[in-house]
Amino acid sequence: MGDGYRLRRVHAWLTWYRREKIATDRAVAFLSHGFGEGDEKPFIIRPVPKPRNEDVIAFDIRCDDPNFLIPRGNTELFSVRADNVSSNAVNLTARFRVLTYLDRKPVSSRDMPIKLTGGKSHPLSLAAKLSKPGMYRAELTVRDAEKELRKLEWAFVYDWQHWDMPTTRPADFNEFWQQTLEELRSQPLDAVVTPQADQSGCKICHVNFRSLGERRVYGWYIVPPGDGPFPAALILPGNGVYQMPFNFTWPHGRYALLVIQVHGYDVDLSNFPKVWPWKHSHGNYWSEWESREQAFARIVYANCTRAVDFLMSRPEVNKDELYLEGGSQGGGLAIITAALNPAIKSVYINAPGLCRLDWLYPHFLDAPFPWNGKSPKPSGMSDKELLRIMSYYDAANFVPDIRCPITANIALQDSVTIGGTALAAFRNTRAPLTLVNGIWMNHRVDDRMNEAHLKWLKQTVLK
């Protein structure tokens, strides 16, 4: 295959990791992993005298397209080099299957021998003849006869250009959101800006402003020194109810920055009620779907748009340089906010959630976001009615209305927001799209994704 491949070296010796206490009297390596918030779990890597045959095979998985978007007519989907990294001979079988994305039904299957002496390599051709454009899963297993010893899985799209991915937009989708915005903007912004102590020359302000009804939005507003006008960025945060310190995020240069609590409680949660305000599904605000008008998502989406209104009202902000960024929950909200607000000049989206709710509810209910295994369906409501209501709030249904350039990083191994749902959503964009798929990332970013974010920053707020 060509030079434009993405490389993945999959090494089974990762199975040697064992989590246990540090052994100071033995020659072992101590590592930790976690989210950097005190939840690190220690584990020890120790040698073994003779690894299992299936553990000594490393795979280099390659694709001509770095985003694993396979062109129409290609039958050799991936090329793989199997490396025996031990000194022992192995005699195993590799089975390559293509599966449907949502329900993992087999589309094609082929077996290939892996007979390698120590230190040798052998090419494997992962070929399949596909006819239908769409999203698929690739599965590579190492087997001894019919016994499965190891399994690798990744996602890809066949014939991206011809993938027909209809939305679930209701006929009155635009009318509903136009009425919601008219209701929102019929009320004064009533912004309250309270300066705090300056930090690093920047003005730090606690802000709050009016949203739907008597609700208010709270956040931090950071302004660089000088008179402006400055470019401005709105950051939409990840999921959860948590205190948000002023340094929750920080501008990378001379631009104004606003970050908000999307659920409408203060940054320190000082006004959060003692009784959890969302009654359904253990207080998850993404499980409030009593009706189209009563869905709490309507409040959240309106709060995000009101944050745009706040930035547009500020004299120190350049109204022609308004940018938007979000990841995870915030990525889905960035899609929606960009669609509802033509003033946004460019949007950066990372691992977005809230896409293809019609996929997430029946197929990925156990994913941590948005429902974490708890059904969001109100008592007595049918699945059909729930999906109808949620179709007004599905981020994928907002994508066709975005007009500004989009930079989207999608983690295709994402088990939190489910990467394939975002890829399906962006198939319907009409806006200029810079797409970077993190093939092996699970709600994280790789070097290509980091480079895409940095490039976006340099083209927008840092230019």
C-alpha positions, -999 to 999 in steps of 0.1 A, spaced: 0 0 0 10 37 -3 30 58 20 0 76 35 -9 49 59 -17 51 96 4 27 116 -7 7 147 17 -16 164 -4 -39 185 17 -58 210 1 -86 231 27 -82 259 4 -55 273 -14 -85 288 15 -89 312 4 -58 331 -6 -66 366 -20 -41 391 -5 -46 425 13 -27 452 48 -15 446 74 -42 453 105 -23 464 125 -54 469 121 -67 433 134 -54 399 101 -45 383 88 -14 365 61 6 382 36 27 360 2 42 366 -27 52 345 -58 73 350 -73 107 343 -48 127 363 -74 135 390 -62 112 418 -77 81 403 -44 67 390 -43 29 393 -8 15 398 4 -16 379 36 -35 376 53 -48 345 74 -79 351 91 -104 328 78 -139 322 101 -168 314 82 -180 283 53 -159 269 24 -177 252 26 -180 214 -3 -156 208 15 -130 230 46 -128 209 29 -117 177 29 -79 171 8 -64 142 15 -34 121 -19 -24 107 -18 -1 77 -42 18 55 -37 41 26 -60 67 41 -50 81 75 -87 84 85 -94 48 75 -119 60 48 -117 33 22 -124 44 -14 -151 26 -35 -138 -4 -53 -109 -11 -30 -108 -48 -19 -75 -48 -1 -88 -28 29 -57 -31 51 -22 -46 50 -7 -61 81 27 -73 90 28 -99 117 61 -99 137 73 -127 159 92 -107 185 103 -137 204 129 -164 197 103 -191 196 85 -205 165 47 -200 163 21 -218 142 -13 -201 145 -41 -188 123 -53 -152 118 -90 -147 110 -101 -114 95 -137 -104 95 -157 -74 84 -187 -67 106 -216 -43 105 -210 -14 128 -241 -13 150 -249 -50 155 -216 -66 145 -232 -90 119 -205 -107 98 -201 -94 62 -170 -113 52 -145 -137 67 -111 -152 57 -84 -172 75 -46 -168 70 -18 -189 85 8 -173 108 39 -196 107 69 -177 119 103 -187 134 118 -164 160 124 -128 150 107 -132 116 78 -113 99 50 -122 76 26 -100 56 -12 -105 59 -36 -91 34 -69 -80 50 -91 -81 19 -129 -81 15 -153 -72 -13 -178 -47 0 -207 -33 -20 -226 -11 4 -211 23 15 -211 28 52 -194 22 85 -180 -11 94 -159 -29 120 -127 -48 112 -119 -77 134 -86 -96 135 -84 -127 158 -55 -150 165 -66 -186 168 -54 -220 175 -77 -242 154 -112 -228 164 -101 -215 198 -99 -177 199 -67 -165 217 -67 -127 209 -90 -102 193 -84 -67 178 -111 -45 165 -113 -12 148 -138 9 128 -136 22 92 -158 36 65 -162 22 31 -169 47 3 -173 78 24 -183 99 -6 -214 78 -14 -224 69 21 -261 79 24 -267 87 60 -302 102 63 -309 124 94 -340 120 116 -349 157 114 -386 162 119 -404 184 94 -409 212 119 -373 210 133 -362 245 121 -396 260 131 -392 246 167 -357 260 172 -366 293 156 -395 297 181 -371 287 209 -346 313 199 -373 340 196 -385 332 231 -349 333 244 -341 366 227 -374 383 236 -359 388 271 -332 411 281 -297 396 285 -294 413 319 -257 404 322 -239 408 356 -201 410 353 -182 409 386 -144 415 383 -122 392 403 -84 395 410 -64 398 378 -43 368 369 -12 369 346 -23 403 334 -58 390 324 -90 403 337 -110 376 354 -147 381 357 -175 360 372 -205 364 349 -241 355 348 -269 364 324 -305 355 317 -316 325 296 -351 310 291 -377 322 316 -361 332 348 -331 308 344 -296 322 344 -263 310 330 -231 313 350 -195 312 339 -160 327 339 -150 354 315 -113 361 309 -101 391 289 -65 399 279 -49 432 288 -56 461 265 -86 477 249 -94 453 221 -114 445 202 -102 409 207 -112 377 191 -133 356 214 -138 319 221 -166 301 239 -156 268 255 -184 243 262 -174 218 289 -177 181 293 -206 163 311 -213 165 348 -222 187 377 -190 199 393 -174 231 406 -156 251 379 -127 272 391 -116 302 371 -86 283 357 -108 255 345 -94 265 311 -72 293 301 -66 312 268 -35 303 248 -31 339 236 -46 373 234 -82 366 230 -113 368 252 -125 335 266 -159 325 281 -166 291 297 -200 284 312 -218 259 333 -243 246 307 -269 233 333 -275 267 347 -260 265 382 -232 287 395 -195 279 389 -191 270 426 -225 252 427 -235 275 456 -271 277 443 -273 240 436 -304 226 454 -301 201 483 -326 179 465 -313 167 431 -332 188 405 -335 161 378 -359 134 389 -354 108 363 -326 82 360 -306 91 392 -305 128 384 -290 127 349 -301 159 331 -298 140 298 -327 118 309 -354 145 311 -376 138 281 -412 143 294 -421 161 262 -404 181 234 -410 214 252 -400 201 287 -368 183 277 -340 197 298 -318 196 267 -338 226 255 -326 246 285 -290 235 279 -290 243 242 -306 277 250 -280 284 277 -252 278 251 -267 302 226 -272 328 253 -234 326 259 -229 336 223 -253 365 229 -232 376 259 -200 376 238 -217 395 210 -228 421 236 -193 429 248 -176 460 235 -141 445 238 -150 416 215 -146 416 178 -179 405 165 -164 391 133 -139 369 152 -161 346 174 -150 310 177 -163 279 194 -147 249 210 -159 218 229 -151 182 236 -172 152 246 -205 166 258 -191 200 249 -183 187 214 -220 178 208 -230 212 222 -205 229 200 -222 213 169 -256 225 181 -244 260 191 -226 265 158 -258 255 139 -280 279 159 -256 308 157 -244 320 123 -221 345 141 -197 317 149 -168 319 124 -152 285 130 -157 256 154 -134 229 168 -150 197 180 -134 168 198 -149 134 205 -184 148 204 -214 133 222 -251 136 215 -248 124 179 -272 99 165 -294 95 195 -313 70 174 -282 48 175 -272 55 211 -305 46 227 -311 11 211 -274 1 207 -252 19 232 -273 25 262 -245 12 285 -220 38 273 -210 63 300 -225 92 281 -252 102 280 -271 76 299 -246 52 315 -268 22 313 -299 39 328 -329 41 304 -339 77 298 -374 67 288 -402 82 310 -427 58 325 -455 50 301 -437 64 270 -431 43 240 -397 39 224 -411 55 192 -423 86 211 -390 89 230 -370 88 197 -394 113 182 -388 138 210 -350 132 210 -349 138 173 -353 175 180 -322 174 201 -299 150 182 -266 169 174 -265 150 140 -297 168 130 -281 202 135 -250 194 114 -266 204 80 -272 239 94 -236 247 102 -221 271 78 -187 279 93 -156 258 88 -154 227 111 -124 209 125 -135 176 140 -114 151 159 -132 118 163 -119 90 185 -131 59 166 -125 35 196 -145 59 218 -166 39 242 -178 70 260 -195 90 233 -192 63 206 -170 76 178 -190 61 149 -220 82 158 -200 114 152 -186 102 120 -221 94 108 -233 129 118 -206 147 98 -214 128 67 -242 154 63 -222 186 67 -224 212 40 -197 233 56 -159 230 50 -148 200 71 -113 191 84 -117 156 97 -92 137 118 -100 102 130 -81 89 159 -83 52 148 -70 38 181 -82 65 205 -108 59 232 -120 93 243 -85 106 240 -64 123 213 -33 112 194 -6 133 177 -26 139 146 -55 151 166 -33 174 187 -18 188 155 -53 195 141 -63 214 172 -31 234 172 -36 243 136 -72 254 143 -60 276 171 -33 292 149 -59 298 121 -85 314 145 -78 329 179 -40 329 176 -36 342 141 
